[in-house]
Amino acid sequence: MDNLANDIMRFLDNHNILYHTRTYQYMNVHDTTYILTNDNKLAIFPISSETIGYEILSQNLLMYMTTYRNNNCKAVIVHEHIWSTKNGIIKSILLGYFKKNKIIYARKTNIMDIAQTTYDDFLEQHHLLGTTRSRYKYGLYHLGKLVAVAGFGKPLYMKYEAIPYLSTELIRFVNKSGISVAGALSKFIHHFTSQVHTDEIMTYVDLEWSNGESYCKIGFEITSATPPIKIRDTSNVKQHNDGKTTMQGRPNMGNLKLVKKIF
């Protein structure tokens, strides 16, 4: 069993979350450990930085994860380099599955426009992908403190469709680590669509972390899946003879595209 799996199990132990381990095979050679909580609410698949053949492994894992998700069990992949660099964020996500984060109700928050710098700082601290540019940026404040942010793009006119329409991307959404704001996303979308005209909101979810279930509960529909893309891997840096360094990418499992119609 590798160090990553042991680290995750120590974390679960510290929060009194009961679990057991199982193994799966890929490439007909490698026995790999994953973690299943005893209440069958969460399956965690640790991927060490030394794992080979992830392109093949990810397709094998997707079958395992889909089986669990179809049986109301959440399933996530935790990469070692992300566990190392975004440790607090991952722990907050995992604790959220067991309702061990502090819960705040969105109806008790105030929504405000926020500056790019505020948006940047919050995303770098609390979102796995960090920050990015967004045309519209909002924050939820509770007792004067920022507890969630969302960013939307500029509405795009889809003029080549059979019936043209305006589509807007939800680019980022995240709660503060250690806090779950119940109803936050619905509040952000309601506020945005009351300020800006659009016919739909679309977004993407990473298959390594979600099957889009929470989005579907508030009216999104899965419309397509995108192929795997390379993500930054800070544990895989190459030093070249000329003194320059490059960061190698690792493919993720792909994304789901979801759309919510605005009526």
CYANA upper distance limits for C-alpha pairs under 8 A (distance plus 0.5 A):
  1 MET  CA      5 ALA  CA      7.16
  1 MET  CA      6 ASN  CA      7.73
  1 MET  CA     32 THR  CA      8.26
  1 MET  CA     33 THR  CA      7.06
  2 ASP  CA      6 ASN  CA      7.03
  2 ASP  CA     48 SER  CA      7.94
  3 ASN  CA      7 ASP  CA      6.58
  4 LEU  CA      8 ILE  CA      6.79
  4 LEU  CA     46 PRO  CA      7.03
  4 LEU  CA     47 ILE  CA      8.16
  4 LEU  CA     48 SER  CA      6.98
  4 LEU  CA     80 GLU  CA      6.72
  5 ALA  CA      9 MET  CA      6.70
  5 ALA  CA     33 THR  CA      8.01
  5 ALA  CA     34 TYR  CA      7.95
  5 ALA  CA     35 ILE  CA      8.37
  5 ALA  CA     46 PRO  CA      6.39
  6 ASN  CA     10 ARG  CA      6.69
  7 ASP  CA     11 PHE  CA      6.82
  8 ILE  CA     12 LEU  CA      6.82
  9 MET  CA     13 ASP  CA      6.58
  9 MET  CA     35 ILE  CA      8.44
 10 ARG  CA     14 ASN  CA      6.67
 11 PHE  CA     15 HIS  CA      7.13
 12 LEU  CA     16 ASN  CA      6.73
 12 LEU  CA     17 ILE  CA      5.59
 12 LEU  CA     18 LEU  CA      7.71
 12 LEU  CA     19 TYR  CA      8.46
 13 ASP  CA     17 ILE  CA      6.41
 13 ASP  CA     18 LEU  CA      7.65
 17 ILE  CA     37 THR  CA      7.69
 18 LEU  CA     37 THR  CA      6.23
 18 LEU  CA     38 ASN  CA      6.07
 18 LEU  CA     39 ASP  CA      8.38
 19 TYR  CA     35 ILE  CA      7.19
 19 TYR  CA     36 LEU  CA      6.01
 19 TYR  CA     37 THR  CA      4.33
 19 TYR  CA     38 ASN  CA      5.22
 19 TYR  CA     39 ASP  CA      8.48
 20 HIS  CA     35 ILE  CA      6.47
 20 HIS  CA     36 LEU  CA      6.09
 20 HIS  CA     37 THR  CA      6.75
 20 HIS  CA     38 ASN  CA      7.08
 21 THR  CA     33 THR  CA      6.98
 21 THR  CA     34 TYR  CA      6.21
 21 THR  CA     35 ILE  CA      5.11
 21 THR  CA     36 LEU  CA      6.57
 22 ARG  CA     33 THR  CA      6.14
 22 ARG  CA     34 TYR  CA      5.93
 22 ARG  CA     35 ILE  CA      6.80
 22 ARG  CA     36 LEU  CA      7.77
 23 THR  CA     31 ASP  CA      6.53
 23 THR  CA     32 THR  CA      5.66
 23 THR  CA     33 THR  CA      4.89
 23 THR  CA     34 TYR  CA      6.40
 24 TYR  CA     30 HIS  CA      8.48
 24 TYR  CA     31 ASP  CA      6.16
 24 TYR  CA     32 THR  CA      5.90
 24 TYR  CA     33 THR  CA      7.17
 24 TYR  CA     34 TYR  CA      8.18
 25 GLN  CA     29 VAL  CA      7.12
 25 GLN  CA     30 HIS  CA      5.86
 25 GLN  CA     31 ASP  CA      5.31
 25 GLN  CA     32 THR  CA      6.75
 26 TYR  CA     30 HIS  CA      6.17
 26 TYR  CA     31 ASP  CA      7.76
 26 TYR  CA     56 ILE  CA      8.29
 26 TYR  CA     57 LEU  CA      6.60
 26 TYR  CA     60 ASN  CA      7.40
 27 MET  CA     56 ILE  CA      8.13
 27 MET  CA     57 LEU  CA      8.18
 33 THR  CA     45 PHE  CA      7.96
 33 THR  CA     46 PRO  CA      8.11
 34 TYR  CA     43 ALA  CA      7.74
 34 TYR  CA     44 ILE  CA      6.36
 34 TYR  CA     45 PHE  CA      5.28
 34 TYR  CA     46 PRO  CA      6.84
 35 ILE  CA     43 ALA  CA      6.15
 35 ILE  CA     44 ILE  CA      5.56
 35 ILE  CA     45 PHE  CA      7.02
 36 LEU  CA     40 ASN  CA      6.97
 36 LEU  CA     41 LYS  CA      8.41
 36 LEU  CA     42 LEU  CA      6.45
 36 LEU  CA     43 ALA  CA      4.94
 36 LEU  CA     44 ILE  CA      6.91
 37 THR  CA     41 LYS  CA      6.80
 37 THR  CA     42 LEU  CA      6.14
 37 THR  CA     43 ALA  CA      7.07
 40 ASN  CA     73 CYS  CA      6.42
 41 LYS  CA     72 ASN  CA      7.66
 41 LYS  CA     73 CYS  CA      5.07
 41 LYS  CA     74 LYS  CA      6.42
 41 LYS  CA     97 TYR  CA      8.42
 42 LEU  CA     73 CYS  CA      5.90
 42 LEU  CA     74 LYS  CA      5.18
 42 LEU  CA     75 ALA  CA      6.12
 42 LEU  CA     76 VAL  CA      8.31
 42 LEU  CA     97 TYR  CA      8.24
 43 ALA  CA     65 MET  CA      8.35
 43 ALA  CA     68 TYR  CA      8.03
 43 ALA  CA     73 CYS  CA      7.58
 43 ALA  CA     74 LYS  CA      6.74
 43 ALA  CA     75 ALA  CA      5.11
 43 ALA  CA     76 VAL  CA      6.94
 44 ILE  CA     75 ALA  CA      6.44
 44 ILE  CA     76 VAL  CA      5.69
 44 ILE  CA     77 ILE  CA      6.47
 44 ILE  CA     78 VAL  CA      7.52
 45 PHE  CA     75 ALA  CA      8.19
 45 PHE  CA     76 VAL  CA      6.69
 45 PHE  CA     77 ILE  CA      5.22
 45 PHE  CA     78 VAL  CA      6.61
 46 PRO  CA     77 ILE  CA      6.43
 46 PRO  CA     78 VAL  CA      5.34
 46 PRO  CA     79 HIS  CA      6.53
 46 PRO  CA     80 GLU  CA      7.69
 47 ILE  CA     51 THR  CA      7.03
 47 ILE  CA     77 ILE  CA      7.54
 47 ILE  CA     78 VAL  CA      6.51
 47 ILE  CA     79 HIS  CA      5.22
 47 ILE  CA     80 GLU  CA      6.48
 48 SER  CA     79 HIS  CA      6.60
 48 SER  CA     80 GLU  CA      5.41
 48 SER  CA     81 HIS  CA      8.30
 49 SER  CA     79 HIS  CA      7.67
 49 SER  CA     80 GLU  CA      6.19
 49 SER  CA     81 HIS  CA      7.10
 49 SER  CA    235 SER  CA      7.64
 49 SER  CA    236 ASN  CA      8.47
 53 GLY  CA     57 LEU  CA      6.63
 54 TYR  CA     58 SER  CA      6.15
 54 TYR  CA    251 PRO  CA      8.14
 55 GLU  CA     59 GLN  CA      7.42
 55 GLU  CA    251 PRO  CA      7.40
 56 ILE  CA     60 ASN  CA      7.15
 57 LEU  CA     61 LEU  CA      6.54
 58 SER  CA     62 LEU  CA      6.54
 58 SER  CA    252 ASN  CA      8.28
 58 SER  CA    253 MET  CA      6.48
 59 GLN  CA     63 MET  CA      7.25
 59 GLN  CA    253 MET  CA      8.01
 60 ASN  CA     64 TYR  CA      7.34
 61 LEU  CA     65 MET  CA      6.51
 62 LEU  CA     66 THR  CA      6.38
 62 LEU  CA    253 MET  CA      8.25
 63 MET  CA     67 THR  CA      6.80
 64 TYR  CA     68 TYR  CA      7.02
 65 MET  CA     69 ARG  CA      6.56
 65 MET  CA     75 ALA  CA      6.00
 65 MET  CA     76 VAL  CA      8.09
 66 THR  CA     70 ASN  CA      6.45
 67 THR  CA     71 ASN  CA      7.07
 68 TYR  CA     72 ASN  CA      7.17
 68 TYR  CA     73 CYS  CA      5.58
 68 TYR  CA     74 LYS  CA      7.21
 68 TYR  CA     75 ALA  CA      7.12
 69 ARG  CA     73 CYS  CA      5.38
 69 ARG  CA     74 LYS  CA      5.95
 69 ARG  CA     75 ALA  CA      6.94
 69 ARG  CA    211 ASN  CA      8.14
 74 LYS  CA    210 SER  CA      8.24
 75 ALA  CA    208 GLU  CA      8.43
 75 ALA  CA    209 TRP  CA      7.53
 75 ALA  CA    210 SER  CA      7.94
 76 VAL  CA    208 GLU  CA      6.01
 76 VAL  CA    209 TRP  CA      5.28
 76 VAL  CA    210 SER  CA      7.61
 77 ILE  CA    208 GLU  CA      5.72
 77 ILE  CA    209 TRP  CA      6.93
 78 VAL  CA     82 ILE  CA      7.61
 78 VAL  CA     83 TRP  CA      7.16
 79 HIS  CA     83 TRP  CA      6.66
 80 GLU  CA     84 SER  CA      6.67
 81 HIS  CA     85 THR  CA      6.68
 81 HIS  CA    233 ASP  CA      6.89
 81 HIS  CA    234 THR  CA      6.90
 81 HIS  CA    235 SER  CA      6.11
 82 ILE  CA     86 LYS  CA      5.83
 82 ILE  CA     87 ASN  CA      7.44
 82 ILE  CA    128 LEU  CA      8.46
 82 ILE  CA    233 ASP  CA      8.38
 83 TRP  CA     87 ASN  CA      5.22
 83 TRP  CA     90 ILE  CA      7.27
 86 LYS  CA     90 ILE  CA      6.87
 86 LYS  CA    128 LEU  CA      7.09
 87 ASN  CA     91 LYS  CA      6.71
 88 GLY  CA     92 SER  CA      6.68
 88 GLY  CA    177 SER  CA      7.66
 89 ILE  CA     93 ILE  CA      6.80
 89 ILE  CA    125 GLN  CA      8.36
 89 ILE  CA    126 HIS  CA      6.30
 89 ILE  CA    127 HIS  CA      7.41
 89 ILE  CA    128 LEU  CA      7.33
 89 ILE  CA    177 SER  CA      6.37
 90 ILE  CA     94 LEU  CA      6.73
 90 ILE  CA    128 LEU  CA      8.38
 91 LYS  CA     95 LEU  CA      6.58
 92 SER  CA     96 GLY  CA      6.56
 92 SER  CA    101 ASN  CA      7.57
 92 SER  CA    177 SER  CA      5.90
 92 SER  CA    178 GLY  CA      5.68
 92 SER  CA    179 ILE  CA      8.26
 93 ILE  CA     97 TYR  CA      7.32
 93 ILE  CA    177 SER  CA      8.24
 94 LEU  CA     98 PHE  CA      7.81
 95 LEU  CA     99 LYS  CA      6.87
 95 LEU  CA    100 LYS  CA      5.69
 95 LEU  CA    101 ASN  CA      6.59
 95 LEU  CA    178 GLY  CA      8.47
 96 GLY  CA    100 LYS  CA      6.30
 96 GLY  CA    101 ASN  CA      6.00
 96 GLY  CA    178 GLY  CA      8.37
 96 GLY  CA    179 ILE  CA      8.49
 96 GLY  CA    180 SER  CA      7.37
 99 LYS  CA    103 ILE  CA      8.42
101 ASN  CA    178 GLY  CA      5.50
101 ASN  CA    179 ILE  CA      5.63
101 ASN  CA    180 SER  CA      6.62
102 LYS  CA    178 GLY  CA      6.77
102 LYS  CA    179 ILE  CA      5.22
102 LYS  CA    180 SER  CA      6.58
103 ILE  CA    179 ILE  CA      6.39
103 ILE  CA    180 SER  CA      5.39
103 ILE  CA    181 VAL  CA      6.36
103 ILE  CA    182 ALA  CA      7.36
104 ILE  CA    108 LYS  CA      7.96
104 ILE  CA    179 ILE  CA      7.74
104 ILE  CA    180 SER  CA      6.77
104 ILE  CA    181 VAL  CA      5.26
104 ILE  CA    182 ALA  CA      6.66
105 TYR  CA    109 THR  CA      7.71
105 TYR  CA    181 VAL  CA      6.03
105 TYR  CA    182 ALA  CA      5.39
105 TYR  CA    183 GLY  CA      7.09
105 TYR  CA    184 ALA  CA      8.24
106 ALA  CA    140 LEU  CA      8.33
106 ALA  CA    181 VAL  CA      6.34
106 ALA  CA    182 ALA  CA      6.19
106 ALA  CA    183 GLY  CA      5.74
106 ALA  CA    184 ALA  CA      5.70
106 ALA  CA    187 LYS  CA      7.47
107 ARG  CA    183 GLY  CA      8.21
108 LYS  CA    142 HIS  CA      7.38
109 THR  CA    140 LEU  CA      6.36
109 THR  CA    141 TYR  CA      5.81
109 THR  CA    142 HIS  CA      5.32
109 THR  CA    143 LEU  CA      8.20
110 ASN  CA    140 LEU  CA      6.00
110 ASN  CA    141 TYR  CA      5.62
110 ASN  CA    142 HIS  CA      7.15
111 ILE  CA    138 TYR  CA      7.24
111 ILE  CA    139 GLY  CA      6.14
111 ILE  CA    140 LEU  CA      5.10
111 ILE  CA    141 TYR  CA      6.85
111 ILE  CA    188 PHE  CA      8.30
112 MET  CA    138 TYR  CA      6.04
112 MET  CA    139 GLY  CA      5.90
112 MET  CA    140 LEU  CA      7.06
112 MET  CA    141 TYR  CA      8.21
113 ASP  CA    136 TYR  CA      8.30
113 ASP  CA    137 LYS  CA      6.36
113 ASP  CA    138 TYR  CA      5.00
113 ASP  CA    139 GLY  CA      6.80
114 ILE  CA    118 THR  CA      6.84
114 ILE  CA    119 TYR  CA      7.08
114 ILE  CA    137 LYS  CA      6.20
114 ILE  CA    138 TYR  CA      5.85
114 ILE  CA    139 GLY  CA      6.58
115 ALA  CA    119 TYR  CA      6.72
115 ALA  CA    137 LYS  CA      7.72
116 GLN  CA    120 ASP  CA      6.40
116 GLN  CA    133 ARG  CA      8.48
116 GLN  CA    137 LYS  CA      7.90
117 THR  CA    121 ASP  CA      6.61
118 THR  CA    122 PHE  CA      6.71
119 TYR  CA    123 LEU  CA      6.67
119 TYR  CA    131 THR  CA      7.98
119 TYR  CA    137 LYS  CA      7.50
119 TYR  CA    149 VAL  CA      7.60
120 ASP  CA    124 GLU  CA      6.59
120 ASP  CA    130 GLY  CA      8.19
120 ASP  CA    131 THR  CA      5.71
120 ASP  CA    132 THR  CA      7.81
121 ASP  CA    125 GLN  CA      6.84
121 ASP  CA    131 THR  CA      8.30
122 PHE  CA    126 HIS  CA      6.52
122 PHE  CA    127 HIS  CA      8.33
122 PHE  CA    149 VAL  CA      8.13
122 PHE  CA    176 LYS  CA      8.26
123 LEU  CA    127 HIS  CA      5.41
123 LEU  CA    129 LEU  CA      8.40
123 LEU  CA    130 GLY  CA      5.53
123 LEU  CA    131 THR  CA      5.57
123 LEU  CA    149 VAL  CA      8.48
123 LEU  CA    174 VAL  CA      8.06
124 GLU  CA    128 LEU  CA      8.36
124 GLU  CA    129 LEU  CA      8.25
124 GLU  CA    130 GLY  CA      4.82
124 GLU  CA    131 THR  CA      6.20
125 GLN  CA    130 GLY  CA      7.86
126 HIS  CA    130 GLY  CA      7.98
126 HIS  CA    174 VAL  CA      7.48
126 HIS  CA    175 ASN  CA      7.68
126 HIS  CA    176 LYS  CA      6.33
126 HIS  CA    177 SER  CA      6.20
127 HIS  CA    131 THR  CA      8.08
127 HIS  CA    174 VAL  CA      6.75
134 SER  CA    151 GLY  CA      5.91
134 SER  CA    152 PHE  CA      6.09
134 SER  CA    153 GLY  CA      5.76
134 SER  CA    154 LYS  CA      8.44
134 SER  CA    171 ILE  CA      7.38
135 ARG  CA    151 GLY  CA      7.69
135 ARG  CA    152 PHE  CA      6.49
135 ARG  CA    153 GLY  CA      5.40
135 ARG  CA    154 LYS  CA      6.22
136 TYR  CA    151 GLY  CA      6.06
136 TYR  CA    152 PHE  CA      5.56
136 TYR  CA    153 GLY  CA      6.85
136 TYR  CA    154 LYS  CA      8.08
137 LYS  CA    149 VAL  CA      7.83
137 LYS  CA    150 ALA  CA      6.48
137 LYS  CA    151 GLY  CA      5.02
137 LYS  CA    152 PHE  CA      7.07
138 TYR  CA    149 VAL  CA      6.12
138 TYR  CA    150 ALA  CA      5.95
138 TYR  CA    151 GLY  CA      6.93
138 TYR  CA    188 PHE  CA      7.91
139 GLY  CA    146 LEU  CA      6.95
139 GLY  CA    147 VAL  CA      7.92
139 GLY  CA    148 ALA  CA      6.19
139 GLY  CA    149 VAL  CA      4.85
139 GLY  CA    150 ALA  CA      7.07
140 LEU  CA    146 LEU  CA      6.29
140 LEU  CA    147 VAL  CA      6.27
140 LEU  CA    148 ALA  CA      5.70
140 LEU  CA    149 VAL  CA      6.80
140 LEU  CA    184 ALA  CA      8.28
141 TYR  CA    145 LYS  CA      5.58
141 TYR  CA    146 LEU  CA      4.95
141 TYR  CA    147 VAL  CA      6.28
141 TYR  CA    148 ALA  CA      7.94
142 HIS  CA    146 LEU  CA      7.01
142 HIS  CA    147 VAL  CA      7.12
146 LEU  CA    176 LYS  CA      8.30
147 VAL  CA    175 ASN  CA      6.39
147 VAL  CA    176 LYS  CA      5.54
147 VAL  CA    179 ILE  CA      7.83
147 VAL  CA    181 VAL  CA      7.97
148 ALA  CA    173 PHE  CA      8.01
148 ALA  CA    174 VAL  CA      6.20
148 ALA  CA    175 ASN  CA      4.68
148 ALA  CA    176 LYS  CA      6.12
148 ALA  CA    181 VAL  CA      7.81
148 ALA  CA    184 ALA  CA      7.87
149 VAL  CA    172 ARG  CA      8.20
149 VAL  CA    173 PHE  CA      6.27
149 VAL  CA    174 VAL  CA      6.28
149 VAL  CA    175 ASN  CA      7.17
150 ALA  CA    170 LEU  CA      8.02
150 ALA  CA    171 ILE  CA      8.05
150 ALA  CA    172 ARG  CA      5.81
150 ALA  CA    173 PHE  CA      4.77
150 ALA  CA    174 VAL  CA      7.18
150 ALA  CA    185 LEU  CA      8.36
150 ALA  CA    188 PHE  CA      7.31
151 GLY  CA    170 LEU  CA      6.63
151 GLY  CA    171 ILE  CA      5.95
151 GLY  CA    172 ARG  CA      5.51
151 GLY  CA    173 PHE  CA      7.05
152 PHE  CA    168 THR  CA      7.40
152 PHE  CA    169 GLU  CA      6.17
152 PHE  CA    170 LEU  CA      5.08
152 PHE  CA    171 ILE  CA      5.85
152 PHE  CA    172 ARG  CA      7.65
153 GLY  CA    168 THR  CA      6.38
153 GLY  CA    169 GLU  CA      5.77
153 GLY  CA    170 LEU  CA      7.07
153 GLY  CA    171 ILE  CA      7.06
154 LYS  CA    168 THR  CA      6.67
154 LYS  CA    169 GLU  CA      8.09
155 PRO  CA    166 LEU  CA      6.30
155 PRO  CA    167 SER  CA      5.81
155 PRO  CA    168 THR  CA      4.89
155 PRO  CA    169 GLU  CA      7.98
155 PRO  CA    197 HIS  CA      8.36
155 PRO  CA    198 THR  CA      6.79
156 LEU  CA    166 LEU  CA      5.86
156 LEU  CA    167 SER  CA      5.73
156 LEU  CA    168 THR  CA      6.75
157 TYR  CA    164 PRO  CA      7.46
157 TYR  CA    165 TYR  CA      6.26
157 TYR  CA    166 LEU  CA      5.06
157 TYR  CA    167 SER  CA      7.01
158 MET  CA    164 PRO  CA      5.80
158 MET  CA    165 TYR  CA      5.87
158 MET  CA    166 LEU  CA      6.52
158 MET  CA    167 SER  CA      7.47
159 LYS  CA    163 ILE  CA      8.22
159 LYS  CA    164 PRO  CA      5.17
159 LYS  CA    165 TYR  CA      7.36
160 TYR  CA    164 PRO  CA      7.03
161 GLU  CA    165 TYR  CA      8.23
165 TYR  CA    198 THR  CA      8.38
165 TYR  CA    199 ASP  CA      6.65
166 LEU  CA    197 HIS  CA      8.44
166 LEU  CA    198 THR  CA      5.57
166 LEU  CA    199 ASP  CA      5.60
166 LEU  CA    200 GLU  CA      7.20
167 SER  CA    198 THR  CA      6.46
167 SER  CA    199 ASP  CA      6.44
167 SER  CA    200 GLU  CA      5.55
167 SER  CA    201 ILE  CA      6.58
167 SER  CA    202 MET  CA      7.53
168 THR  CA    198 THR  CA      7.00
168 THR  CA    199 ASP  CA      8.45
168 THR  CA    200 GLU  CA      6.75
168 THR  CA    201 ILE  CA      5.48
168 THR  CA    202 MET  CA      6.63
169 GLU  CA    201 ILE  CA      6.16
169 GLU  CA    202 MET  CA      5.33
169 GLU  CA    203 THR  CA      6.03
170 LEU  CA    201 ILE  CA      6.93
170 LEU  CA    202 MET  CA      6.53
170 LEU  CA    203 THR  CA      5.64
171 ILE  CA    203 THR  CA      7.11
173 PHE  CA    185 LEU  CA      7.85
175 ASN  CA    179 ILE  CA      6.90
175 ASN  CA    180 SER  CA      6.70
175 ASN  CA    181 VAL  CA      7.03
176 LYS  CA    180 SER  CA      7.98
183 GLY  CA    187 LYS  CA      6.77
184 ALA  CA    188 PHE  CA      6.75
185 LEU  CA    189 ILE  CA      6.70
186 SER  CA    190 HIS  CA      6.55
186 SER  CA    218 ILE  CA      7.54
187 LYS  CA    191 HIS  CA      6.62
188 PHE  CA    192 PHE  CA      6.59
189 ILE  CA    193 THR  CA      6.56
190 HIS  CA    194 SER  CA      6.68
191 HIS  CA    195 GLN  CA      6.97
192 PHE  CA    196 VAL  CA      6.42
193 THR  CA    197 HIS  CA      6.51
193 THR  CA    198 THR  CA      7.28
193 THR  CA    262 ILE  CA      8.37
198 THR  CA    262 ILE  CA      7.57
199 ASP  CA    261 LYS  CA      6.62
199 ASP  CA    262 ILE  CA      5.59
199 ASP  CA    263 PHE  CA      7.57
200 GLU  CA    259 VAL  CA      7.12
200 GLU  CA    260 LYS  CA      5.99
200 GLU  CA    261 LYS  CA      4.87
200 GLU  CA    262 ILE  CA      5.61
201 ILE  CA    259 VAL  CA      6.19
201 ILE  CA    260 LYS  CA      5.66
201 ILE  CA    261 LYS  CA      7.04
201 ILE  CA    262 ILE  CA      7.83
202 MET  CA    257 LYS  CA      7.59
202 MET  CA    258 LEU  CA      6.04
202 MET  CA    259 VAL  CA      4.79
202 MET  CA    260 LYS  CA      6.79
203 THR  CA    257 LYS  CA      6.38
203 THR  CA    258 LEU  CA      5.93
203 THR  CA    259 VAL  CA      7.10
204 TYR  CA    255 ASN  CA      6.59
204 TYR  CA    256 LEU  CA      5.96
204 TYR  CA    257 LYS  CA      5.11
204 TYR  CA    258 LEU  CA      6.61
205 VAL  CA    209 TRP  CA      8.20
205 VAL  CA    210 SER  CA      6.91
205 VAL  CA    211 ASN  CA      7.85
205 VAL  CA    212 GLY  CA      6.89
205 VAL  CA    255 ASN  CA      5.88
205 VAL  CA    256 LEU  CA      5.81
205 VAL  CA    257 LYS  CA      7.25
205 VAL  CA    258 LEU  CA      8.33
206 ASP  CA    210 SER  CA      6.53
206 ASP  CA    211 ASN  CA      8.31
206 ASP  CA    253 MET  CA      7.92
206 ASP  CA    254 GLY  CA      6.81
206 ASP  CA    255 ASN  CA      5.07
206 ASP  CA    256 LEU  CA      7.12
207 LEU  CA    211 ASN  CA      6.37
207 LEU  CA    253 MET  CA      6.39
207 LEU  CA    254 GLY  CA      6.38
207 LEU  CA    255 ASN  CA      5.75
207 LEU  CA    256 LEU  CA      7.15
208 GLU  CA    252 ASN  CA      7.68
208 GLU  CA    253 MET  CA      6.46
208 GLU  CA    254 GLY  CA      8.24
211 ASN  CA    256 LEU  CA      7.90
212 GLY  CA    216 CYS  CA      6.74
212 GLY  CA    222 ILE  CA      8.01
212 GLY  CA    256 LEU  CA      7.83
212 GLY  CA    258 LEU  CA      8.13
213 GLU  CA    217 LYS  CA      6.93
214 SER  CA    218 ILE  CA      7.66
215 TYR  CA    219 GLY  CA      7.29
215 TYR  CA    220 PHE  CA      5.96
215 TYR  CA    221 GLU  CA      8.36
215 TYR  CA    258 LEU  CA      8.38
216 CYS  CA    220 PHE  CA      4.98
216 CYS  CA    221 GLU  CA      6.26
216 CYS  CA    222 ILE  CA      8.21
219 GLY  CA    260 LYS  CA      6.31
219 GLY  CA    261 LYS  CA      8.38
220 PHE  CA    258 LEU  CA      6.34
220 PHE  CA    259 VAL  CA      5.60
220 PHE  CA    260 LYS  CA      4.75
220 PHE  CA    261 LYS  CA      8.06
221 GLU  CA    258 LEU  CA      5.75
221 GLU  CA    259 VAL  CA      5.81
221 GLU  CA    260 LYS  CA      6.81
222 ILE  CA    256 LEU  CA      7.25
222 ILE  CA    257 LYS  CA      6.36
222 ILE  CA    258 LEU  CA      4.87
222 ILE  CA    259 VAL  CA      7.04
223 THR  CA    256 LEU  CA      8.19
223 THR  CA    257 LYS  CA      6.26
223 THR  CA    258 LEU  CA      6.15
223 THR  CA    259 VAL  CA      7.28
224 SER  CA    256 LEU  CA      6.49
224 SER  CA    257 LYS  CA      5.78
224 SER  CA    258 LEU  CA      7.89
225 ALA  CA    254 GLY  CA      7.63
225 ALA  CA    255 ASN  CA      6.18
225 ALA  CA    256 LEU  CA      4.92
225 ALA  CA    257 LYS  CA      6.38
226 THR  CA    254 GLY  CA      6.03
226 THR  CA    255 ASN  CA      5.64
226 THR  CA    256 LEU  CA      6.69
226 THR  CA    257 LYS  CA      7.79
227 PRO  CA    253 MET  CA      7.89
227 PRO  CA    254 GLY  CA      5.28
227 PRO  CA    255 ASN  CA      7.39
228 PRO  CA    251 PRO  CA      6.23
228 PRO  CA    252 ASN  CA      5.68
228 PRO  CA    253 MET  CA      5.48
228 PRO  CA    254 GLY  CA      4.28
228 PRO  CA    255 ASN  CA      7.67
229 ILE  CA    250 ARG  CA      8.41
229 ILE  CA    251 PRO  CA      5.61
229 ILE  CA    252 ASN  CA      6.17
229 ILE  CA    253 MET  CA      8.07
229 ILE  CA    254 GLY  CA      6.80
230 LYS  CA    249 GLY  CA      5.62
230 LYS  CA    250 ARG  CA      5.44
230 LYS  CA    251 PRO  CA      4.55
230 LYS  CA    252 ASN  CA      6.64
231 ILE  CA    249 GLY  CA      5.64
231 ILE  CA    250 ARG  CA      5.85
231 ILE  CA    251 PRO  CA      6.49
231 ILE  CA    252 ASN  CA      7.07
232 ARG  CA    247 MET  CA      7.43
232 ARG  CA    248 GLN  CA      7.21
232 ARG  CA    249 GLY  CA      5.36
232 ARG  CA    250 ARG  CA      7.21
233 ASP  CA    237 VAL  CA      8.20
233 ASP  CA    247 MET  CA      7.08
233 ASP  CA    248 GLN  CA      6.61
233 ASP  CA    249 GLY  CA      5.93
233 ASP  CA    250 ARG  CA      6.92
234 THR  CA    247 MET  CA      7.04
234 THR  CA    248 GLN  CA      8.38
236 ASN  CA    247 MET  CA      6.51
236 ASN  CA    248 GLN  CA      6.01
236 ASN  CA    249 GLY  CA      8.14
237 VAL  CA    245 THR  CA      7.12
237 VAL  CA    246 THR  CA      6.21
237 VAL  CA    247 MET  CA      4.95
237 VAL  CA    248 GLN  CA      6.52
238 LYS  CA    245 THR  CA      5.96
238 LYS  CA    246 THR  CA      5.86
238 LYS  CA    247 MET  CA      6.85
238 LYS  CA    248 GLN  CA      7.82
239 GLN  CA    243 GLY  CA      7.05
239 GLN  CA    244 LYS  CA      6.63
239 GLN  CA    245 THR  CA      5.09
239 GLN  CA    246 THR  CA      7.36
240 HIS  CA    244 LYS  CA      5.90
240 HIS  CA    245 THR  CA      6.41
240 HIS  CA    246 THR  CA      8.46
